[in-house]
Each structure stands twice: as structure tokens, then as C-alpha cells.
Amino acid sequence: MSLPGMDVAALRTFLVDSGVDVDGDLTVDLVSGGRSNLTFKASDAKQTWIVRRPPTSGLTPSAHDMAREFRVTSALQDSAVPVARTVAFDEEGTALGAQMTVVEFVEGRVVRDQDDLAALSDAEVRDSTHALVRVLADLHSVDHNAVGLGEFGRPDGFVARQVKLWAGQWDRVKTRELPDVARLHARLAESIPESSAASIVHGDFRIDNTILDSGDASTVKAVVDWEMSTLGDPLTDAALMCVYRTPVFDLVLGSQAAWTSPRLPSPDELAQTYATASGRDLGDWNFYLALANFKLGVIGEGITHRARQGSDAGSGAERAAEATGEFMAAGLRVLAGASA
């Protein structure tokens, strides 16, 4: 069977040339594709790896940064943050025609949608959610200089650049005019916190970007999908995790996401759990929630924009922009609450 974006023979050659002991032929299967990076499971007679590369079309370079993903997971190998063991990185893209990362396969439970979540009891849902928030707090407590990530990003002015970046992205991907976008952008620009902390941020943290232990849902075996990671304000990570709980986020993902399920703790409960686990004060919290809503609204618009341009953005991509207005309105409401 043909696998777009994969050349099995070239992958095997690359692994051998990278010093990996490959026993016999490789068997390769597609794990996931569509809106995110292509993920493949590759096995020989004795071992299994995960191979990731950008999609074959509709690329957004900052959202498919293989070098960034490999660098941060390599740096976190011996930290309190669980990540897959790194194996090899094709920086030049010689094997598959694009950059590629190879890590060890982590056996466990992946909870992507609400059908997957149904296999967990209410107690397991609660315990796994608390574990996920603790892992995020652990990530934000890592000394980025000590693990070699001192130059991984520019934390100074990070929040202001985020506001500008997502406003610029809106101008590139908008499919219609929405006055609330300009209103929310203006309110965010005038509400930027005077100071903020600096840490490694994941940039896309929720349950489906982790692997849980198959027998103990309260144990996170690995955090995955690091291509949006950088050095920045940890509260942007925490707020985005909370805003992902919004039910309309299902339109952006094109599925009934596990993280939007009403069985999970509310955004306010998640925020309090994070504050307790991290010891951080959630100052200017409404600003961070509004920024997260702004970002997700633009992302939804971008998915539909790319679908209309002919990119294979996955199931339901044409409807993703239907969420944009709701996210923008939510951002305005939360900022209005902050000033009330």
C-alpha cells in the first residue's frame, strides 16, 4: 500500500546510516495525518519507532517545525517531563524530501476523541486530568538554560509578539470580514501585561497530545507534538489548555474531541489545579484567556482557508471557520469581565 510522504526503503537506509541497528525489513503504517504532521509507526523484527514529518501539502512552516520538536525533546530526556527517547533527525530532509524525526515508540493509551474517553471511568478521567496539569507545571519549572535551551526562543516581549503574530495571520487567512477580530485585537494590544514569566512552553497542550499508561490513566508516559514549543510565557500555555475545553473547538479539530467533553474538569477548575501545582499567580488571567480565544479563532479560520485553497486539511475543514466568531466573542467577553 502506498503511503504518501513515506519511502520505506529510504527510511531504512537513513536509520542504518544514523547508526541504528535495524533487524530485517521495515513495516510502516500511517498513525495520523491531515491537519498536523504525518505520523508513522515503523517496526523491524525487534523494535518499533515513531517517524514524523510535515504534511505533503498546505504547509505552515511554524506549525510543522521538525527541528524545534527534536531539539526540545532531546533536551528534556532526563527531566521530570516524560518524552519519547529520541533516535535520529533528518535535518536536510534527504530521506523523505522533508525534515523527519525518529523517536522510540511509547506503548500506552492515546485519548483523542470522546469515544476513547468513554473507556475511562470518571475517577480515571479526574486522575488523568490532574496528572496532565501536573506535567504542564513540571514543564514550566524546567530550567531552560540548564537543559541547553537558553536560545530556544525570545521570552522578552513574547506576549506582545503573539498578539501581533495572530493579528497578522488573520490578515493572511481570513475568508470574510469579522468586526470582532479587530475589536479583540485592539483590546488585547492595549491590555498586554507589564511583565511576565519565562519558561519552555509546549504550545498545544491537551490530553490527545500525550500518551497515558495503559493500566494507570494517572500516569503520563510521554508528551508528544512539540512542534509549536518555544520559550515564552507559561500562562499562555495554561490558558490555551483551558480554552481548548470550549465545545466549539470540536469544529476546529473536525471531531468530538476528548478534551471538550463535559466529563472533564471545567476551565476554572483546570486553572486552579495549575495554579496549585505550579505555585504561579494567575495574574492578568483574563488577558491570557482572551489571547487564547483569539489564537484559536484564527487557527479555525486558517484551516478553512487552506481547505478552500485545495489543501487536504482533514475531515470537516470547511466548517472549522464556523468556530471563529464564537472564539472572538468569548475573548471580548472575558476582557470585558476583567474591566468590569
C-alpha positions, -999 to 999 in steps of 0.1 A, spaced: 0 0 0 13 34 -9 19 59 19 21 95 8 51 112 23 68 79 31 96 60 14 102 28 34 135 19 17 148 54 22 137 54 58 156 21 64 187 35 48 186 66 69 182 47 101 212 24 93 233 54 82 224 70 116 238 41 135 205 24 143 206 -14 144 178 -23 120 169 -61 121 154 -70 87 128 -52 66 107 -24 80 69 -24 83 55 11 82 19 22 89 3 57 90 -8 66 125 -23 101 118 -23 127 92 -45 156 80 -41 189 98 -10 180 118 23 164 109 22 130 94 30 103 120 41 68 110 48 37 131 78 18 118 89 -16 130 116 -42 123 118 -77 137 127 -64 172 118 -28 178 94 0 169 98 37 162 76 67 156 85 88 125 71 123 120 74 146 90 54 176 78 23 172 56 28 169 19 8 200 11 -7 231 29 25 237 49 26 263 76 63 263 85 60 275 121 34 248 127 54 219 113 89 227 127 106 193 130 139 208 142 122 225 170 104 193 181 136 172 180 156 198 199 132 203 228 125 166 232 162 158 232 168 185 259 140 171 281 152 135 281 163 134 317 138 160 331 106 155 351 87 158 318 81 124 301 91 124 265 99 96 240 136 87 237 150 105 206 167 84 179 176 104 148 168 136 130 170 142 92 177 179 92 183 181 55 152 161 45 172 138 23 153 106 31 117 117 26 121 151 9 113 169 42 127 171 77 119 140 97 122 130 134 125 94 147 118 85 183 113 53 202 77 41 202 60 46 236 34 19 244 3 33 260 -32 48 257 -39 77 234 -72 95 242 -81 116 211 -119 117 210 -149 111 232 -151 75 222 -116 70 235 -126 88 267 -156 65 272 -132 37 281 -121 56 312 -141 57 344 -150 91 360 -122 85 385 -97 78 358 -108 109 339 -103 130 370 -69 114 378 -56 117 343 -66 153 340 -48 162 373 -17 143 361 -17 162 328 -19 195 346 10 185 369 31 176 339 24 210 324 35 226 357 67 204 356 75 216 321 72 252 331 95 246 361 123 232 339 154 254 339 157 260 302 193 273 305 203 242 324 190 218 297 206 237 268 175 256 257 186 291 266 185 302 230 153 283 221 132 314 219 128 351 229 107 352 261 111 390 264 82 406 247 67 372 239 31 381 247 31 413 226 46 394 197 19 368 200 -8 394 197 8 409 166 16 375 151 -20 362 153 -34 395 140 -11 392 110 -21 356 105 -57 367 104 -50 391 75 -34 362 56 -62 336 61 -95 354 66 -123 341 45 -146 371 53 -147 402 74 -155 398 111 -155 431 131 -150 413 164 -115 403 152 -103 439 150 -121 447 183 -104 419 201 -70 426 186 -73 462 198 -83 453 233 -55 428 236 -29 452 223 -39 477 250 -41 451 278 -7 434 274 7 426 309 36 448 320 57 418 330 56 380 325 75 349 334 96 328 310 97 291 306 96 263 280 60 263 266 45 234 247 21 255 227 -5 228 221 -11 210 254 -42 188 260 -49 151 265 -46 140 229 -10 153 227 0 129 255 3 91 259 -11 77 291 -2 44 308 -25 17 295 -31 3 330 -29 36 350 -45 66 335 -30 88 362 5 82 347 16 102 317 42 82 298 50 108 272 41 143 260 41 145 222 36 170 193 62 196 203 64 215 170 49 246 185 72 247 215 94 277 224 105 299 253 76 321 263 51 330 289 39 298 308 4 314 313 -2 313 275 2 275 277 -21 272 307 -48 295 293 -47 277 259 -52 244 277 -83 258 294 -98 274 263 -94 241 244 -122 229 267 -146 251 247 -171 228 230 -169 247 197 -133 236 195 -147 204 180 -153 223 148 -116 232 146 -104 196 152 -132 181 130 -142 156 157 -157 153 191 -125 159 210 -118 142 243 -107 175 258 -140 192 251 -160 165 269 -182 177 298 -168 148 318 -135 168 323 -130 195 349 -142 229 339 -117 255 327 -118 273 360 -110 240 378 -81 234 354 -68 268 361 -69 264 398 -53 230 396 -25 245 375 -20 274 399 -17 250 428 7 226 410 29 254 396 28 278 425 22 306 400 -1 335 405 -26 337 377 -23 375 373 -39 391 342 -56 357 337 -85 372 317 -59 386 292 -44 352 287 -78 336 282 -87 363 256 -54 358 238 -60 320 237 -95 326 222 -80 350 196 -54 324 186 -79 295 183 -103 317 163 -76 325 138 -65 288 137 -100 277 128 -102 304 100 -69 292 87 -80 256 84 -109 265 63 -88 290 42 -63 262 34 -91 238 26 -106 262 1 -71 266 -14 -71 228 -21 -51 216 9 -61 182 24 -68 196 58 -88 166 70 -124 159 78 -147 189 84 -121 215 74 -146 236 55 -166 241 88 -136 250 111 -141 287 105 -176 285 119 -159 285 153 -140 317 147 -168 341 156 -175 323 189 -139 324 199 -136 361 192 -168 369 211 -156 348 240 -124 368 240 -142 401 241 -165 389 269 -136 377 291 -118 410 287 -150 430 294 -152 409 326 -117 419 335 -125 456 333 -160 455 348 
